[in-house]
């Protein structure tokens, strides 16, 4: 399926209704953009939740904000690859 869109002067776009329908998106949902080395872009509903992060960090370990963000990013990338536990 090919669906066309448009980028506004403010670098924004509206996801066409067919895309929202296919992904089961509603207002307020988060999106994940997976960008391939060849320039392809995969748009997914970002349904990563707290439970999927459980066990990512050992109990009692103190992380900086940057380390926590990096851990969350790694979990998202693993989920995008289908490595979610």
N, C-alpha and C positions, 0 to 999 in steps of 0.2 A: 504494500500500500504506500502510495506517495501522497503526502499532504503538504501543501505549500503554506508558508507564513510570511510575515513581513517584520523587519526590524525597524523600530521607530527612531526618530532623531535622538531620543533619550536612551537608545540601546535596549529597548524593552520589546517584548513580543507577547502576543496572546496565543496561548495554545488553542488551536482549532477544536471545536466541539468534538469532532471525530477522534482526535488524539486523546482528549480528556475521557471520552467514553471508553476507548480501548484500554486505557490505563486505569480506569476506575477512579479518576481523580475528582476531588471536590475542593471547594474553596478552603484555603488554609493548609492543604497537603504540601509536604515538602518533596522536592525533586532532587534526583541525583543525575549528574551529567557525567558519563563515562566517555572520555575522549581517547580514541585509538591513535596509535602511531601514524596511521595513514590519513588522519583527519576526520574519520567518521565519528559521529557523536551518537551515543545511545542515551536516551532519556528514560529514566525509571522512576517509579514512585519510591521515595525513600521511606521505607517502613521500618528502618532500624529503630528499635526501641530499647528501653533500659534492660529488659530481660536478655536481649541478644548481646549486651555488653557484659553480662554477668560472667565473672571468672577471667575477664581480660587482664585484670590487675590483681596481684596477690594482696590479700588482706594485710593491712598495716603498712603498706608501702605508701610513702608520701610522694606525690607527683607535683611538678610545677604545672601551671596552666598550659604551657607549650607542650609539655610531655603528655598531659591528658588529651589535648587536642590531637597530637600525633597518634596516640593510641586509638582514639575514636576514628580518625581518618583511616588508619590501618584496618580497623574492623569494618568500615564501610567498603574499602577496596576488596577485602576478603569476601564480604557479602555480595558484591557486584560480580565476583568471580564464581560465586556459588559455594564458597568455602565455609558458609555459616554453619556453626555447630548445632 
